Amino acid sequence: SNRSFQANYSQNTYTVSVSNSPSSGGTATGGGNYAHGSQATITASPSTGYAFVNWTEGGSVVSTNASYTFTVNSNRSFQANYSQNTYTVSVSNSPSSGGTATGGGT
């Protein structure tokens, strides 16, 4: 007797993970499950008082842009890195003979 067979295939899916360093430095979005060969965009949004530095994967810098688009062909794990903003405070007294002003710094 004749038999017919059907092969069923499913497309591979991969996980893209995103994290923040430090965790209070901002919000990273774009993580999730993606089909093989699809485009993923991850985006880092720094919190107030922080600046975005770069995206790293396994300790290596992959992008210095806050928004990074790539083709998904494996599981990926990215870290958004931020630096805390620093400000310089200068103090002076007027008139200069009026006393001493202190407390300036970074």
C-alpha positions as CSV (number, residue, x, y, z in Angstrom):
1,S,0.0,0.0,0.0
2,N,1.1,3.5,-0.7
3,R,1.8,5.8,2.3
4,S,2.2,9.6,2.4
5,F,4.3,11.3,5.0
6,Q,4.4,15.0,5.9
7,A,7.4,16.6,7.5
8,N,6.6,19.4,9.9
9,Y,9.1,22.1,10.7
10,S,9.1,25.0,13.1
11,Q,11.3,28.1,13.0
12,N,13.9,28.3,15.7
13,T,13.3,31.0,18.2
14,Y,15.9,32.7,20.4
15,T,15.9,34.7,23.5
16,V,17.3,38.3,23.7
17,S,18.0,39.4,27.3
18,V,18.7,42.9,28.4
19,S,19.9,44.3,31.8
20,N,21.1,47.6,33.3
21,S,24.3,48.4,35.1
22,P,23.9,49.9,37.5
23,S,20.3,48.8,37.9
24,S,19.2,52.3,38.9
25,G,21.0,53.8,35.8
26,G,18.2,53.4,33.4
27,T,15.7,51.2,31.6
28,A,16.6,48.7,28.8
29,T,13.9,47.5,26.5
30,G,13.7,45.1,23.5
31,G,14.4,41.8,25.2
32,G,12.2,38.9,24.4
33,N,11.8,35.9,22.0
34,Y,12.6,36.4,18.3
35,A,12.4,34.1,15.3
36,H,15.7,33.1,13.6
37,G,16.8,35.8,11.2
38,S,14.5,38.5,12.4
39,Q,15.6,42.0,13.3
40,A,15.7,43.0,17.0
41,T,16.2,46.5,18.4
42,I,17.2,47.1,22.0
43,T,17.0,50.5,23.5
44,A,18.5,52.1,26.6
45,S,16.9,55.1,28.3
46,P,19.1,56.6,31.1
47,S,17.5,57.7,34.4
48,T,17.7,61.3,35.5
49,G,21.2,61.9,36.6
50,Y,22.7,59.2,34.4
51,A,24.2,59.0,30.9
52,F,24.2,56.0,28.6
53,V,27.7,54.7,27.9
54,N,27.4,51.5,25.8
55,W,25.9,48.1,25.2
56,T,28.1,45.2,26.1
57,E,27.8,41.4,25.5
58,G,30.0,39.1,27.5
59,G,32.1,42.1,28.6
60,S,32.8,43.3,25.0
61,V,31.3,46.6,23.7
62,V,28.9,45.9,20.8
63,S,27.5,49.5,20.4
64,T,27.8,53.0,21.8
65,N,24.4,53.9,20.4
66,A,21.5,53.8,22.9
67,S,19.4,52.1,20.2
68,Y,21.0,48.9,18.7
69,T,19.5,46.8,15.9
70,F,20.9,43.4,14.9
71,T,19.9,40.1,13.3
72,V,18.9,37.4,15.7
73,N,20.5,34.1,15.0
74,S,21.3,32.8,18.5
75,N,20.4,33.6,22.2
76,R,21.9,36.9,23.1
77,S,22.4,38.7,26.4
78,F,23.2,42.4,26.5
79,Q,24.0,44.9,29.3
80,A,23.2,48.6,29.0
81,N,25.9,50.5,30.9
82,Y,25.4,54.0,32.4
83,S,27.6,56.5,34.2
84,Q,26.3,58.8,36.9
85,N,26.5,62.5,35.9
86,T,28.8,64.6,38.0
87,Y,28.5,68.3,38.6
88,T,30.9,70.9,39.7
89,V,29.8,73.4,42.3
90,S,31.8,76.6,42.6
91,V,31.3,79.1,45.5
92,S,32.5,82.6,45.9
93,N,31.8,85.5,48.2
94,S,30.9,89.0,47.3
95,P,32.4,91.3,48.4
96,S,35.5,89.2,48.8
97,S,36.3,90.9,52.1
98,G,32.8,89.8,53.4
99,G,33.9,86.4,54.6
100,T,34.9,82.9,53.5
101,A,32.8,80.7,51.2
102,T,33.3,76.9,51.4
103,G,31.6,73.8,50.0
104,G,32.7,73.8,46.4
105,G,33.6,70.5,44.7
106,T,32.5,67.8,42.3
